[in-house]
Amino acid sequence: MKNYKEKLAHITTFIFDFDGVLSDGKVLVTSSGDQLRVTDTKDGYAIQYALKQGFNVCILSGGYSESMILRYKGFPKMDIFLQCENKIIKFQEYMKEKNLQKENIVYVGDDIPDYEVMQMAGLKACPADAATEILETADYISHRNGGNGCVRDIIEQTLRAQNKWLKDGAFHW
């Protein structure tokens, strides 16, 4: 079996869970009923840069709130699928739509609903504070927690491995 660094060379697609990966997993419910999540701007920078470099970036989440959509609304070509009751079905549809092979995908999840879909990715990754079952199945465990730079860590490592970090467009949002 290849170690995770060898797998980075084949990655073309990042698929992220939202709660616990792009956010720290905490939800603040406002009096109007919206559910607010906190995300990391360094993760946002890495996502927009990966998109500029031609990578597919996808959010696949069982959660939903308008604030989740608003956070990434301005990221061109980013694919966002919320309220996914069965992540496997959406994952398979996405693979077919984008003509992807398993080895092209890194899936980053943090909890039990991510477990089965993670098995379908070429590289399984998670934040440091993921559930035990996810930590045990991951090929790579970021040293960063969810919502606190784990997405940046994974994207940056992938782009560095492919000699695409700090290239064209890196210095502008």
C-alpha positions in Angstrom: 0.0 0.0 0.0 1.2 3.5 -0.9 1.8 6.0 1.9 -0.4 9.1 1.8 2.4 11.3 0.4 2.7 9.0 -2.7 -1.1 9.3 -3.2 -1.0 13.1 -3.2 0.5 13.0 -6.8 -2.8 11.6 -8.2 -5.2 13.9 -6.5 -7.4 16.1 -8.7 -10.4 16.5 -6.4 -11.0 17.5 -2.8 -14.3 16.5 -1.2 -14.9 18.0 2.2 -17.6 17.4 4.9 -18.7 20.8 6.3 -19.4 20.4 10.0 -16.2 19.3 11.9 -14.0 19.7 8.8 -14.6 23.2 7.3 -16.1 24.3 10.6 -15.2 23.4 14.1 -18.5 21.5 14.5 -20.2 24.0 16.7 -23.5 25.5 15.5 -25.0 28.7 16.8 -28.7 29.0 16.2 -29.9 32.6 15.8 -33.4 33.8 16.9 -34.4 33.7 13.2 -33.5 30.0 13.0 -30.4 30.2 10.9 -27.5 28.0 12.0 -24.2 29.8 12.0 -20.9 28.0 11.7 -17.3 29.4 12.1 -14.9 28.7 9.3 -11.2 29.5 8.9 -10.0 32.1 6.3 -6.8 30.1 5.7 -9.0 27.2 4.6 -10.9 29.6 2.4 -7.7 30.8 0.8 -6.4 27.3 0.1 -9.8 26.3 -1.5 -9.9 29.3 -3.8 -6.2 28.7 -4.8 -6.9 25.0 -5.5 -9.8 26.0 -7.7 -7.4 28.4 -9.6 -5.0 25.6 -10.1 -7.7 23.5 -11.8 -8.7 21.2 -8.9 -12.2 20.1 -8.3 -13.4 21.2 -4.8 -16.6 19.8 -3.4 -18.6 20.1 -0.2 -20.7 17.1 0.7 -22.7 17.6 3.9 -25.7 16.3 5.6 -26.1 19.8 7.2 -27.8 22.8 5.8 -28.1 26.5 6.5 -28.1 29.6 4.3 -24.8 30.7 6.0 -23.1 27.6 4.6 -24.0 28.6 1.1 -23.1 32.2 1.6 -19.6 31.4 2.8 -18.6 29.8 -0.5 -21.0 31.5 -2.9 -18.2 33.6 -4.4 -16.0 30.6 -5.1 -16.3 30.0 -8.8 -16.6 26.3 -9.9 -16.9 25.0 -6.4 -19.5 22.2 -6.0 -21.7 22.3 -2.9 -24.1 19.6 -2.0 -26.0 20.1 1.3 -28.7 18.0 3.0 -27.2 14.8 1.7 -29.0 12.0 3.4 -26.9 9.4 1.6 -23.4 10.7 0.9 -22.5 7.6 -1.1 -25.1 8.2 -3.8 -24.0 11.8 -4.2 -20.3 10.8 -4.2 -20.9 8.2 -6.9 -22.9 10.8 -9.0 -20.1 13.3 -8.6 -17.4 10.8 -9.7 -19.4 10.0 -12.8 -20.2 13.6 -13.6 -16.5 14.6 -13.3 -15.2 11.4 -14.8 -13.1 10.6 -11.7 -11.3 7.6 -10.5 -11.0 6.6 -6.9 -7.2 7.5 -6.8 -8.0 11.1 -7.9 -10.1 11.9 -4.8 -9.2 12.9 -1.3 -12.2 12.8 1.0 -11.9 14.7 4.3 -14.4 13.7 7.0 -14.6 13.7 10.8 -17.5 11.6 12.0 -19.5 8.4 11.6 -21.7 9.7 8.6 -18.4 10.1 6.7 -17.1 6.6 7.4 -18.6 4.6 4.4 -18.0 7.3 1.8 -14.4 7.7 3.0 -13.8 4.1 1.9 -14.6 5.1 -1.7 -11.8 7.7 -1.9 -8.2 7.1 -2.9 -7.0 9.1 0.0 -8.9 9.2 3.3 -8.1 12.2 5.5 -9.4 13.8 8.7 -8.8 16.6 11.2 -7.0 15.8 14.4 -10.2 16.0 16.5 -12.1 13.5 14.3 -14.1 10.6 15.9 -12.1 7.5 16.8 -13.5 5.4 14.0 -12.5 8.0 11.5 -9.0 8.4 12.9 -8.6 4.6 12.7 -9.6 4.5 9.0 -7.7 7.6 7.8 -4.6 7.5 5.6 -3.7 10.9 6.8 -4.6 12.7 10.1 -4.0 16.4 9.9 -2.3 18.0 12.9 -5.0 20.7 12.8 -8.6 20.5 14.1 -11.7 20.8 12.0 -12.5 24.5 11.3 -8.9 25.4 12.3 -6.8 24.9 9.3 -7.1 21.1 8.5 -8.4 21.9 5.0 -5.5 24.3 4.3 -3.1 21.6 5.6 -4.4 18.9 3.2 -4.7 21.2 0.2 -1.3 22.7 0.7 0.4 19.3 1.1 -1.3 18.2 -2.2 -0.3 21.2 -4.1 3.3 21.1 -2.8 3.5 17.4 -3.8 2.4 18.4 -7.3 4.7 21.5 -7.5 1.6 23.8 -7.7 2.0 25.7 -4.4 2.8 29.4 -4.7 2.5 29.4 -8.5 0.3 31.6 -10.8 -2.4 33.4 -8.9 -1.1 32.5 -5.4 -0.6 36.1 -4.3 -4.1 37.4 -5.2 -7.5 36.4 -3.9 
